[in-house]
Amino acid sequence: MVSAERNAPLAPRNIDLDPSLHISFEELGPPANSGFHFVPEGKSLAFVIADKGVDNVWIQPLDGSKGHQLTHFNSGQITDFRWAPDGKTLAVLRFHSTSDVILLHDSAYAQP
């Protein structure tokens, strides 16, 4: 993190995330679709973590204290999320993909 305030030191500050979460950030589309968002109070970052094929929003305080899971979905992926202007409601755009596989073959050419 780097402060955008005037006369602030330019040295970046790293925020360590919980190593047990096995976090890796991959942007699979336009950069505005997910990534990091400041929580409305401005003292934390929110981001999506995928665990065993399920996405949830996590909160990481900027002071380096332990982060926590905000949503507790049991299935599906999160495409995007945003807070309402009053900061009291979180909108989450989610999707779930289901597919079936069917094997077709022509029995007229099957060998006896």
N, C-alpha and C positions, 0 to 999 in steps of 0.2 A: 504494500500500500504506500502511496505517496500523497502527502497533503497537498491540496490545491489552494490553501490559504496563502496570501501574500506574505513574504518574508519567512515562510516556513522552511525548515531544513529540507533539502532535496533528497536526502538519503532514504531509500525505500525501507519499509518495515515489513518483515515477514510475519504472517500469522500461521502458527502451526495448528493443523487440524488433527483430530483424534486419529492416531495411526491404526487403531483397530477397525476403522471404517473402510479401509482399502479404497480410498477415494481416487478416482481418475476422472478428469474433466475432458469430455469429448464433445465438440460442437458439431452436430449432424445437420446442419442447415444454416439458414441465415443467422449471423451472430446475435441478432436481437431476440431469437426464440427462447433462449434460456440463459445459462450462465449465472452470473451473480447479480443480485438486486439488493440495494440497501433496504433494511427494515425501516418502516416509517419513522421510528424514533431516532434513526441515524447512528445508532451505536452497535449495530450488528449487520452482518451480511446473510442473505438467504440464498440457497442454491439447491439443486436437485441432486440426490444421490440415488443411484440404482443399486439395489441389493437383491440378488436372486431373481432378476427380471421384473422387479417391482420398484417404481420410482416414488420417492417421498421428498418433501421439502425439509431441509435442515437449516438451523439458525446457528451462526458462529459469531459470538461477541467479538468486537474489535479489540477488546482489552486482553485477549488471549485466554480468557476463561473457557471452560468446557462448553462445547456446543451441544445442541439438543435437537431431537427430531420434532418437527412441527406437525406434519401430517402423518397419518397412520393408515395408509392404504394397503390392502392385501393383494391387489393385482393392478395391472395396467401401467401405462407410461404417462409421464407428464410432458406435454409439449411446451407449455408456457405457464407462467403465473405472475400475477400483479396484485398489489394492494389497492383498495379503494382510496379515493382522495382523503377520506377522513382517517385512514390507517387502521380501521377497526375490522375490515373484512378482507379476506384473501380470495381472489378468483383463481381457480386452477383449471387449465385446459388439459383434459386427460383423454387417452384413447386406449382401447383394448383391441388387439387383433386376434381373430379366430380364423382358422382355416382347416379344411379337411383335405385329405389326399385319397383319391379313388384310382385304383388300378384297373384299366380296361384292357381286355385282350380279345382277339377274334378267335373263338373256339373252333371255327371251320377249318383253321389251319393247324389245330392241335394234333399231335401225334397220339395214336392209341396206346 
